[in-house]
């Protein structure tokens, strides 16, 4: 949940783990109630499509501008600040970034196929069929994942000593202890600003976009709202970062070829495996090298 994360980064002293978790639990509870009572479905029907399209446009522009900023300047993600301009040459230089961006554009930048009119020319039909086969083959290439793996490999090449920081095994799980102050601050600073964003982008926009991408198979606002509520009501008690669905994530996965439930299941299984195998060692990534996180955030967006 971006708004809660933004407050945690900017106000880390007064908005720590208990406040973050309290904000996630409160947001999840409200979304669960809205979904279970059918009110979210009513909101989905009342909000005009133009509002949803505006949200999607703003999200797309925000992601694009953020990606450009991350490419141009070195980032301090722990403080959410930009530092000096990124150099051109090197394993985290601008030249390599441009090459990877061009690779993704070549693989995924052609857009969706449109039905073409019959020309009646056998040669044209053969060329069209050959072109479609090439495009289909290229679409099956996991370009974003390849770039991510490249970033991981190059990060280890730059600093081989980071291997010593890796400790295998899951992190111990503890139930977060809350105070009345944590609940109050979490609700005021986290839940209130996050709720409109979650309702519009995490539920309404996701349902609208799913109806565009998968006609006849769209999600109901009720089910989406309930799933967001449940995963936060369960996870936040154990320190899981508040999370939700998002139109940007759905659009990105669809664009990069993830168009079935299997890809989401594989992603979830991979994250669980990393958490169980590496545990807290994953947190050290930002201290090893900002290169990995830079690649992840630029190209996942």
C-alpha positions, 0 to 999 in steps of 0.5 A, spaced: 500 500 500 503 506 497 500 511 501 502 507 508 509 506 505 510 513 503 508 515 511 513 510 513 518 512 509 517 520 511 515 519 518 519 513 520 520 515 528 513 516 529 510 511 524 514 504 525 512 497 525 506 497 530 503 503 526 504 500 519 501 494 521 495 497 525 494 501 518 494 495 514 489 491 519 484 497 519 484 498 511 483 491 510 477 491 515 474 496 512 475 493 505 472 486 508 466 490 510 465 493 504 466 487 500 462 482 504 456 487 505 455 488 497 457 496 498 463 495 494 459 492 488 455 498 489 460 503 488 463 499 482 457 501 479 456 508 481 463 510 479 464 513 472 469 509 467 472 516 466 474 516 473 477 509 473 481 511 466 484 518 470 486 513 475 490 508 470 493 514 466 495 518 473 498 511 475 502 510 468 505 517 468 507 516 475 510 509 474 514 512 468 516 518 471 519 514 477 522 510 472 526 515 468 528 518 475 531 512 477 535 511 471 537 518 471 540 519 478 542 514 484 537 513 489 537 512 496 531 507 497 532 507 505 531 515 505 526 515 499 531 520 496 535 522 489 543 523 490 548 524 484 547 523 477 548 516 474 554 515 470 554 513 463 559 507 463 559 501 468 555 495 471 549 500 473 551 505 468 546 509 463 548 505 457 546 498 460 540 501 462 538 504 455 540 497 452 536 493 457 530 498 456 531 497 448 531 490 449 524 490 453 521 495 448 523 490 442 520 484 445 514 488 448 513 494 445 509 492 439 502 493 442 496 488 441 495 485 435 489 488 431 484 484 426 487 485 419 482 485 413 483 479 408 487 482 402 486 475 398 493 475 396 497 469 398 504 472 399 501 477 403 497 472 407 503 468 408 507 474 410 502 476 415 502 468 418 510 469 419 509 475 422 504 473 427 508 467 429 514 471 430 510 476 434 507 470 438 514 467 439 517 474 442 511 475 446 513 469 450 520 471 452 520 473 459 523 480 458 522 483 464 524 477 468 531 476 464 533 484 465 531 482 473 536 476 473 541 480 469 541 485 475 542 480 480 548 477 476 551 483 475 550 485 483 554 479 485 559 480 480 560 487 482 561 485 490 562 478 490 563 479 498 555 479 499 555 472 499 558 472 506 552 476 508 547 471 506 544 466 512 539 461 510 533 459 514 526 463 515 526 469 520 522 468 526 515 470 526 512 474 532 505 477 533 506 484 533 504 488 539 500 494 539 498 500 543 492 505 543 497 510 540 499 505 534 492 504 533 490 511 533 496 513 529 496 508 524 488 509 522 489 517 522 496 517 518 495 510 514 488 508 513 485 515 512 489 517 506 490 509 503 483 508 503 481 512 497 487 509 493 485 502 495 478 503 493 479 506 487 485 503 484 486 496 488 478 494 487 474 499 482 480 500 477 482 492 477 475 490 476 474 495 470 481 493 467 480 486 468 473 487 464 477 490 458 483 485 458 478 479 459 471 480 457 466 475 460 471 473 465 472 479 469 472 479 477 467 482 481 468 488 486 466 484 492 471 478 491 477 483 490 475 487 496 474 481 500 481 478 498 484 485 499 481 485 506 483 478 508 490 478 506 491 484 510 487 482 516 491 475 516 498 478 515 499 484 518 498 481 525 505 477 523 509 483 520 507 483 513 507 489 509 500 492 508 499 490 500 493 490 495 491 489 488 493 494 483 491 496 476 498 497 474 500 491 476 495 487 472 496 491 466 504 490 467 503 482 468 498 482 462 503 486 457 509 482 459 505 475 458 502 473 465 495 472 463 493 466 467 492 464 474 498 460 474 503 466 473 501 469 479 501 462 483 508 461 481 510 468 483 507 467 490 511 460 490 517 464 488 516 469 494 515 464 499 521 460 497 525 466 498 522 468 504 523 461 507 530 460 504 533 466 505 529 470 510 531 476 513 537 476 508 533 479 503 533 485 507 540 486 506 539 487 498 539 494 499 545 494 503 549 490 498 548 494 492 542 499 489 543 496 483 538 490 484 533 494 487 533 499 481 532 494 476 526 491 480 523 498 481 524 501 474 522 495 470 517 492 474 513 498 473 
